[in-house]
Amino acid sequence: MSQFEDNRIGVMFRRDNPPEVLPEFARRAEQLGFAEVWVVEDCFFASGFASAAVALTCTQTIRVGLGIVPAVARNAAFTAMEIATLARTFPGRFLPGIGHGVTDWMKQIGAFPKSQLAALGETSAVVRRLLAGEAVTFSGDHVHIENVKLEFPPDNVPPVILGVRGPKSLHVAGQTADGALLAELSSPAYVRWAREQIAAGQADAGLHSPINVTVYALCAVDQDGAAARARLRPIIAEWLSYGQPDYVRALGIEAEVNALIAMGGRTRLEADMPDSWIDHMAVVGTPDECAASIRRLFEAGANSVVLVPDRPGIAALEAVAQ
């Protein structure tokens, strides 16, 4: 699709940035030459579609990604309406992402589905059909609509991207979506493995069109590479302590991670994890080391690498622009 080109570098507007900072952040990201700026929708921070609209309005050419809105938080028809409105108003610049949503949050708001996989696959399939201008009747495990047709479908239909992690969800992305968004901690080995799961889903659905893969990458850059790694060490240790089996399995370090957690939890993990783990799961170090990390992600199959600054604010954006 026209929105997709290879070797794009983007930047995330982190959820802990106040929303009023977004206009300046998006404009500065565009000035600095980033191809994409991505906004997020985490409970209970800021609206994803509203944030995307702000970023699009404040910029001229940069693509704006939304990664992700939970499939179960909105009716599929209304999700399609939101996407179509932004796609028509800013043709070729909006990259909408849909995902499961964090389990605890979806339970907290009373939106946890009987089947997360069914909800994601059905929502993705129906939204894509509505954006294509079809009149859709669908009754599934989660999505139920009757003879719904958008009055203003986009002429330039945006890609629907699924934010997914595990093998079953990646398989669904291959079956029902235009792209996949891989979360932080994605190593080159994990990207290659994810590509295999997506390809299997495509094969099962008899599809052959290219699938775009976008990777969120934690980023800390410093002329002192050790200082950059030190900033990310507690962040990565905390995430790994919550359990990230697919990421560590792809690197072949699952037993070592589990052993450190068993000996002392997150604290032991932070103290004893080798720097090599950090280097695999993040874009980190000196500017040259960070550039090499990005190249490795592209070589592994990423089409776009979205840098996630290690701290909020415009200063962090300026730093990763190196």
Buried (B, 14 or more C-beta within 10 A) or exposed (E): BEBBEEEBBBBBBBBEBEBEBBBEBBBBBBEBEBBBBBBBBBBEBBBBBBBBBBBBEBBEEBBBBBBBBBBBBBBBBEBBBBBBBBBBEBBBBBBBBBBBBEEEBBEEEEBBBEEBBBBBBBBBBBBBBBBEBBEBEBEBEBBEBEEBEBEEBBEBBBBBBBBBBBBBBBBBBBBBBBBBBBBBBBBBBBBBBBBEBBBBBBEEEEEEEEBBBBBBBBBBBBEEBEEBBBBBBEBBBEBBBEEBEBBBBBBEBBEBBBEBBEEEEBBBBBEEBEBEBBBBBBBBBBBEBBBEBBEBBBEBBBBBBBBBBBEBBBEBBEBBBE
